[in-house]
Amino acid sequence: MSKRSRIIVGLGLAAVAACAAACWVTSARRAKAFDPAAADVAMLPWVSVGGCGAGGSGGGGGGVRWIGKGVSGGLIDAEIMYTATMGQNYNQKQVKTRLSWKPTWTVILGATVPIVSKVGSLQPQTNYDDKTEVTGGLADVIIDITKNFGMQGQYSILGSVTLPTGQYDIKRGKENEELYLPTSLQKGSGLLGLSLGLGYTRDVEDGLWVGDLTFSYPVALNLRGENEHFDYTDEQLDAMAAEDRKRFDYVFKPYGENKLGAYTPPSLTLAVYYGYRGVEHFVHSFGITFTGMFGVAWVPNFTATTDIDGYDPFPDPDHKAWTASLNYGLEFSRDKFPIFVAVSLPINDSKNDPDRADKYNDEPFGKWGAPDWEDFLQSWTVGIGVKSTMF
C-alpha cells in the first residue's frame, strides 16, 4: 500500500473512531437516567433494519440485504439467506446463517456462518489450458456487535471481526505441477477483517430510509510466527530486508497480506436503502451500494511451490478500484416466519491495462475509471431468505 493510501486510511480510521467514540459517550450519558422512550426502542418494528446492518446484516452476496419488519420477541433471532451470483464464466452460491442476541435493549450481538460453493474458469496464463474448477465449504465466519442509540434508536454503531476460518490456499493439478486457485475461487482470505460502521435510519410515512458508512481494514495474524507454505533457513531470513522478512517471520502485520502474498486493501462502503410499506403485509426495498478501495489488490504466484523464491505476488489483473450495486428486495411480512426475496445488479469499474514493462507496478490498477458497460447486465445476484425467533 502506497504512503498516500496509508495516510488516507489513517485519516479514515481516525474520523470513524472519533465519531464512534463521541456517539458512544453521548449514548452512555443518556443511559444514566431511565428514559421511557429509549426503553421502547426494542419494541419498534423497524429497529431490526437499522443502519450498519443492525439485526439484519446476515445478508448474502452482492448488495442483497434484508430490509423489512423482520421478527422480534424471542431471546435469539435467526436468519438464513441463500444467494446465487451468476456471471459469464463463473457462478457462486452461498448460504449464510446468522444468529443474534440482544443482551440489552440497544445492543445486538451476532454471528454469521457462511457456506459457499464456487465454480469458475481458471487460466492463470495463456500457456495453461482453460479449466473449470469447483470449490465449496465453510467460508470466513463473522462476529459483530451493534449499538443502537438516539431517542428512537435511529443511530447505530457496528463493529465486526471476520475470522479466517475459510481455506485460502486451495490448489489443483498433478503432483509437482499444482497451481493455487485465484482468490475469487478460494473459500477464505487468510486474514483477520476488522470493520467499523456508522448508521442512520429515518422513519417516514409508509416507509423508512436506511443509510450506513462502513470502513473495512484487514490485517494478518499468524500465531505460529512462521510461514509454513515455504521452506527457508534462519540464514536466509537474516539476509533479507526487514520488509521482506515480515512476509515469512511475523505474528502480526497491520495490513492485509496473507501467507501466500495475496493482499487485500482497506475499503469504504456507503449503502442507502428505502423500504416502502404502503402495501399491507409487504415491504418493498430499493437500494444502492458503493465501495471504494484504498489501494490495489495483489495475488500470489499461481505455482504452488515450497521454494522461497516462489514467493512472487503481483498486482491482481482483475482488480476493481470501485464497485457498486443496484438492489431490490421484497419482504413477505409475517409475525413468525417472514420471507425475503431480492435481486442485485453489480456495476464495476473498468479494467485498466497492466504495465507491460513492469508486472509489479500496481499504479495503473489504482486509477478510477468509468463503469465497465461491456460487463453491465452480465452478472446478477438473486437471494431468498427466512427469519425466525427462538426461546
C-alpha positions in Angstrom: 0.0 0.0 0.0 1.4 3.4 -1.0 2.3 6.1 1.5 -0.6 8.2 0.2 -3.1 5.3 0.7 -1.8 4.7 4.2 -2.3 8.4 5.1 -5.9 8.2 3.7 -6.6 5.0 5.6 -5.3 6.5 8.8 -7.4 9.6 8.5 -10.4 7.5 7.7 -9.9 5.3 10.7 -9.4 8.3 12.9 -12.5 10.0 11.7 -14.7 6.9 12.1 -13.2 6.2 15.5 -13.8 9.7 16.7 -17.4 9.7 15.6 -17.9 6.3 17.2 -16.4 7.4 20.5 -18.5 10.6 20.5 -21.7 8.7 19.8 -20.9 6.1 22.4 -20.2 8.7 25.1 -23.3 10.6 24.2 -25.4 7.3 24.5 -23.7 6.4 27.8 -24.6 9.8 29.3 -28.2 9.5 28.2 -28.4 6.0 29.7 -27.7 7.2 33.2 -31.3 8.3 33.7 -34.2 6.0 32.7 -35.9 7.2 29.6 -39.2 5.5 28.7 -38.7 6.5 25.0 -35.4 4.7 25.0 -36.8 1.7 26.6 -39.3 1.4 23.7 -36.5 1.2 21.2 -36.6 -2.6 21.2 -40.3 -2.6 20.5 -40.1 -0.6 17.3 -40.9 -2.8 14.3 -38.2 -1.1 12.1 -35.2 -1.3 14.5 -34.3 -4.7 13.0 -33.3 -3.0 9.8 -31.3 -0.1 11.3 -28.2 1.3 9.8 -24.9 -0.7 9.7 -27.0 -3.9 9.3 -28.4 -3.8 12.8 -30.3 -7.0 13.3 -30.3 -7.7 9.5 -26.7 -7.9 8.5 -26.9 -11.6 7.6 -27.5 -10.7 4.0 -25.9 -12.6 1.1 -23.8 -11.7 -1.9 -23.8 -8.5 -3.8 -26.0 -5.8 -2.3 -28.6 -8.3 -1.0 -29.7 -7.0 2.4 -32.9 -7.7 4.4 -35.0 -4.6 4.7 -38.3 -5.2 6.4 -40.1 -5.7 9.7 -38.3 -8.9 10.5 -39.2 -10.7 13.8 -38.9 -9.8 17.4 -39.9 -11.1 20.8 -37.5 -14.1 21.2 -34.2 -14.4 23.0 -32.4 -15.4 19.8 -33.2 -14.3 16.3 -32.2 -16.5 13.4 -31.8 -15.6 9.7 -30.9 -17.9 6.8 -30.2 -16.3 3.5 -29.4 -18.1 0.2 -27.8 -16.1 -2.6 -26.7 -17.1 -6.1 -24.4 -15.0 -8.2 -24.2 -15.8 -11.9 -21.6 -14.3 -14.4 -20.3 -15.0 -17.8 -17.7 -17.5 -16.7 -18.4 -18.1 -13.0 -21.2 -18.7 -10.5 -21.2 -18.6 -6.8 -23.8 -19.9 -4.3 -23.9 -19.0 -0.6 -25.9 -19.9 2.4 -25.4 -17.6 5.4 -26.8 -18.5 8.8 -27.0 -15.6 11.3 -27.8 -15.9 14.9 -28.2 -12.7 17.0 -28.9 -12.0 20.6 -29.8 -8.8 22.5 -28.1 -8.7 25.9 -29.6 -5.2 26.5 -32.4 -3.2 24.8 -30.0 -1.4 22.5 -27.1 -3.9 22.0 -27.1 -6.7 19.5 -24.5 -9.5 19.3 -24.4 -11.6 16.1 -22.6 -14.4 14.5 -22.8 -15.3 10.8 -21.6 -18.6 9.4 -21.4 -18.7 5.6 -21.2 -21.9 3.5 -20.1 -21.3 -0.1 -20.0 -23.1 -3.4 -17.9 -21.6 -6.2 -17.5 -22.6 -9.9 -15.2 -20.6 -12.1 -12.9 -20.8 -15.1 -9.2 -21.0 -14.4 -6.4 -20.0 -16.8 -3.7 -18.1 -14.9 -1.5 -17.8 -18.0 -2.1 -18.2 -21.7 0.2 -21.2 -21.8 -2.1 -23.1 -19.5 -5.3 -24.9 -20.6 -8.5 -23.3 -19.6 -10.2 -25.4 -16.8 -13.4 -25.2 -14.8 -12.7 -25.5 -11.1 -15.2 -26.1 -8.2 -14.7 -25.3 -4.5 -17.1 -25.3 -1.6 -17.4 -25.4 2.2 -17.0 -23.1 5.2 -16.1 -19.5 4.4 -14.9 -16.8 6.8 -17.1 -16.5 9.9 -18.2 -13.0 11.1 -18.8 -11.9 14.7 -20.4 -8.5 15.1 -21.8 -6.1 17.7 -24.3 -3.3 17.1 -25.1 -0.4 19.5 -28.3 1.5 18.7 -28.9 4.9 20.3 -31.0 8.0 19.9 -34.5 8.8 21.1 -35.9 6.2 18.7 -32.8 4.1 18.1 -32.2 5.8 14.8 -28.4 5.8 15.1 -26.1 2.8 15.3 -22.5 1.8 15.6 -21.4 -1.5 14.2 -18.1 -3.3 14.9 -17.3 -6.6 13.3 -14.5 -9.1 13.1 -14.2 -11.6 10.2 -12.3 -14.7 11.3 -10.0 -16.5 8.8 -11.9 -19.8 9.0 -12.2 -20.4 5.3 -9.4 -22.1 3.4 -7.3 -19.6 1.3 -4.6 -22.0 -0.1 -6.7 -24.4 -2.3 -4.6 -25.8 -5.1 -5.3 -28.1 -8.1 -3.3 -30.1 -10.5 -0.9 -33.1 -10.8 1.8 -33.7 -8.2 4.7 -31.2 -8.6 2.5 -29.3 -11.0 -0.1 -27.9 -8.7 -1.5 -24.4 -9.0 -3.1 -22.2 -6.4 -6.6 -21.2 -7.4 -7.3 -17.5 -7.8 -8.6 -15.6 -4.7 -12.1 -15.4 -6.3 -12.3 -19.2 -6.0 -10.8 -19.5 -2.5 -13.2 -20.0 0.4 -11.5 -17.5 2.6 -8.9 -14.7 2.6 -6.5 -16.0 5.3 -6.9 -12.6 7.0 -8.5 -11.1 10.1 -11.0 -8.5 8.9 -11.9 -5.5 11.1 -14.8 -3.2 10.3 -16.4 -0.2 11.9 -19.6 1.4 10.7 -22.0 4.2 11.5 -25.6 4.0 10.5 -28.8 6.1 10.5 -32.4 5.3 9.9 -35.3 7.7 9.3 -38.9 6.7 9.6 -41.2 8.4 7.1 -44.8 8.0 6.0 -45.3 4.5 4.6 -41.6 3.8 4.7 -38.1 4.0 6.0 -34.7 5.3 4.9 -31.6 3.3 5.9 -28.0 4.6 5.4 -24.7 3.5 6.7 -21.0 4.0 6.1 -18.6 1.2 6.9 -14.8 1.1 6.9 -13.1 -2.3 6.5 -9.5 -2.9 7.3 -7.9 -6.4 7.0 -4.8 -7.4 9.0 -2.6 -10.5 9.1 -2.4 -12.6 12.3 -0.1 -15.6 12.4 0.0 -17.3 15.8 2.6 -19.8 14.6 5.1 -17.0 13.9 6.3 -18.6 10.7 5.2 -19.2 7.1 4.6 -22.9 6.7 4.0 -22.7 3.0 7.7 -22.1 2.2 11.0 -23.7 3.2 13.7 -21.3 4.4 16.5 -21.1 6.9 17.5 -18.6 9.6 20.4 -17.6 7.4 18.0 -16.7 4.5 15.8 -14.7 6.9 18.8 -12.8 8.3 19.9 -11.9 4.7 16.5 -10.3 3.9 15.5 -6.7 4.2 13.1 -6.0 7.1 10.1 -5.6 4.8 10.8 -8.9 3.1 11.4 -10.7 6.3 7.9 -9.8 7.6 6.4 -12.0 4.9 7.8 -15.1 6.5 8.6 -14.3 10.1 5.8 -12.5 11.9 3.0 -12.8 14.3 1.0 -9.7 13.3 1.1 -7.4 10.2 -1.0 -4.2 10.3 -2.1 -4.7 6.7 -4.0 -7.3 4.7 -1.3 -9.6 3.2 -1.7 -13.3 3.8 1.0 -16.0 3.9 0.9 -16.6 0.1 1.3 -12.9 -0.6 -2.3 -12.1 -1.6 -3.0 -8.5 -0.5 -6.5 -7.1 0.3 -6.6 -3.3 0.6 -8.9 -1.4 3.0 -12.2 -0.2 1.7 -15.0 2.2 2.5 -18.6 1.3 1.7 -21.7 3.6 1.5 -25.1 2.0 1.4 -28.5 3.7 1.1 -31.9 1.8 1.1 -35.5 2.8 1.1 -38.2 0.5 2.4 -41.8 1.1 1.3 -44.5 -0.5 3.4 -47.6 1.2 1.9 -48.9 -2.2 0.9 -50.2 -4.3 3.8 -48.1 -7.4 4.6 -45.3 -6.4 2.1 -42.2 -4.3 2.3 -40.6 -3.3 -1.0 -37.0 -2.0 -0.8 -34.7 -0.2 -3.2 -31.0 0.4 -2.5 -27.6 1.3 -3.9 -24.2 0.5 -2.5 -20.8 1.9 -3.4 -17.4 0.6 -2.3 -14.1 2.4 -2.9 -10.7 0.7 -2.4 -7.7 2.3 -0.7 -5.1 0.5 -2.7 -4.6 -2.3 -5.2 -5.2 -5.9 -4.5 -2.3 -8.3 -5.2 -2.5 -12.1 -5.9 0.1 -14.8 -5.2 2.2 -16.7 -7.6 -0.1 -19.4 -9.0 2.6 -22.0 -8.9 2.3 -24.0 -5.7 5.9 -24.4 -4.6 7.7 -24.5 -1.2 10.8 -22.8 -2.7 11.2 -19.4 -1.0 12.0 -18.0 -4.5 8.4 -19.0 -5.5 7.0 -16.2 -3.2 6.2 -13.9 -6.1 3.0 -11.9 -5.7 1.9 -9.3 -8.3 -1.0 -6.9 -8.8 -4.4 -8.5 -9.4 -5.2 -8.1 -13.1 -8.9 -8.2 -12.3 -8.7 -5.5 -9.6 -11.6 -3.1 -9.4 -10.8 0.3 -8.0 -14.5 0.7 -7.1 -17.7 -1.4 -7.2 -21.4 -0.6 -6.9 -24.7 -2.3 -7.0 -28.4 -1.6 -7.6 -30.7 -3.6 -5.4 -34.4 -4.6 -5.0 -35.9 -6.6 -2.2 -39.4 -7.8 -1.2 -40.3 -8.9 2.3 -43.5 -11.0 2.8 -44.1 -9.8 6.3 -45.4 -12.4 8.7 -45.2 -12.5 12.5 -43.2 -15.7 12.9 -41.6 -16.6 9.6 -41.2 -13.6 7.2 -39.7 -14.4 3.8 -37.4 -12.1 1.8 -36.5 -12.3 -1.9 -34.1 -9.9 -3.6 -32.1 -9.2 -6.8 -28.8 -7.3 -7.1 -27.1 -5.9 -10.2 -23.4 -5.1 -9.8 -21.7 -2.1 -11.6 -17.9 -2.3 -11.7 -15.0 -0.1 -12.6 -13.5 -0.6 -16.0 -10.4 -2.7 -16.2 -7.0 -1.0 -16.6 -4.2 -2.3 -18.8 -1.1 -3.5 -16.9 2.4 -2.1 -17.2 3.9 -4.4 -19.8 7.4 -3.4 -18.8 7.0 -4.0 -15.1 4.4 -6.5 -13.9 4.9 -5.4 -10.3 3.8 -1.8 -11.0 0.3 -1.5 -9.4 -0.2 2.2 -10.3 -2.3 1.5 -13.5 -4.8 -0.6 -11.5 -5.4 2.1 -8.8 -6.9 4.5 -11.3 -10.6 5.1 -11.0 -12.4 4.9 -14.3 -15.9 4.9 -15.8 -18.2 2.0 -15.4 -17.5 -1.1 -17.4 -20.5 -1.0 -19.6 -19.5 -4.1 -21.5 -19.8 -6.1 -18.3 -23.1 -4.4 -17.3 -26.0 -6.8 -17.1 -23.7 -9.8 -17.5 -23.7 -10.6 -13.7 -26.7 -10.9 -11.4 -27.2 -11.9 -7.8 -30.6 -13.3 -6.5 -31.4 -14.2 -3.0 -34.1 -15.7 -0.8 -34.2 -15.8 3.0 -36.3 -16.6 6.1 -36.2 -15.3 9.6 -37.5 -16.6 12.9 -37.1 -16.1 16.6 -36.4 -18.7 19.3 -37.0 -19.0 23.0 
